Structure formats: structure tokens, C-alpha cells
Amino acid sequence: MVQLREIESELKNLGMQLLAISPDKPSKVMETIDKHKMSFILLSDSDTVAARSFRVAYKLDDQTLAEFKKYNIDVEAASGQNHHMLPVPAVFLVGTNGLIQFEYVNPDYKVRLDPELLLAAAKIMLSS
């Protein structure tokens, strides 16, 4: 999400709004906004309704939860829920008609969409 700040002003100049959704509970989302000085909208989806609706939610197995704990990652504390679900990192461009015009979904959380590619996709979407 922090990388998206690089192209936020260009997206705004194109008439687009940047909106991010986090699996963290609202208080954690506010901490993230403050910590990274985010100016775009960051929403909480701690109950995973949005992630499930976009079909990017998955349930962590017990082995993965145990591995997370070794790194002091507590998904229950972060989300405030005990469903053990997380979203796959994903980016969507939604048109004014409410339909998804572009999507990038990668289950490898280390591989993120290049902001310049997203900007190019936005420009193509607007020119169609």
C-alpha cells in the first residue's frame, strides 16, 4: 500500500480515487494510516466480507498460524476476529459502472504490482 503513494497524485489527476482495504481491525488501520502518513482511504475488513466478496480470502491452516506466532504475528489480535482468514494481495480498478476493469491477484505476498503498471492500466481503462 505504501508504494501506491508514488502514483496517488497521478491517479487523482486522472479522476480516479485510491481506496485500500485491510484485514486489520479499525484501530490497527488508524495506526497504519498515522504511521505511513497515508492520505488515501484505508478501510477495515476485519470480518473479511470484502475479501470473500472479491474471492481473495483464504483460511490459514494450523501450521501457518504456528509459523506466524514464531514471528510474533498474531492475526487474531490484528483483526480482532478468530476466523483465521486473510486476503491474497490484490489490486482492482473499478469503472464508474461498478464493474472490475483490471485486476491483479498474486498469492505470493512478496510480489506486488508495480505502481507504474497500475498507472498504465488506469490510463488504458480511461481511454477505452
NORJO-V109651 format. One record per run of one state. SS is the DSSP state (2 for helix, 1 for strand, 0 for the rest). FROM is the first residue (numbers start at 0). LEN is the number of residues. Records with the same first field share a line. If there is no record, write none. Layout:
BEGIN
SS = FROM-LEN, FROM-LEN
END
This chain:
BEGIN
0 = 0-1, 13-5, 22-3, 36-4, 44-4, 53-3, 59-2, 70-4, 79-5, 87-2, 94-5, 105-9, 127-1
2 = 1-12, 25-11, 48-5, 61-9, 74-5, 114-13
1 = 18-4, 40-4, 56-3, 84-3, 89-5, 99-6
END
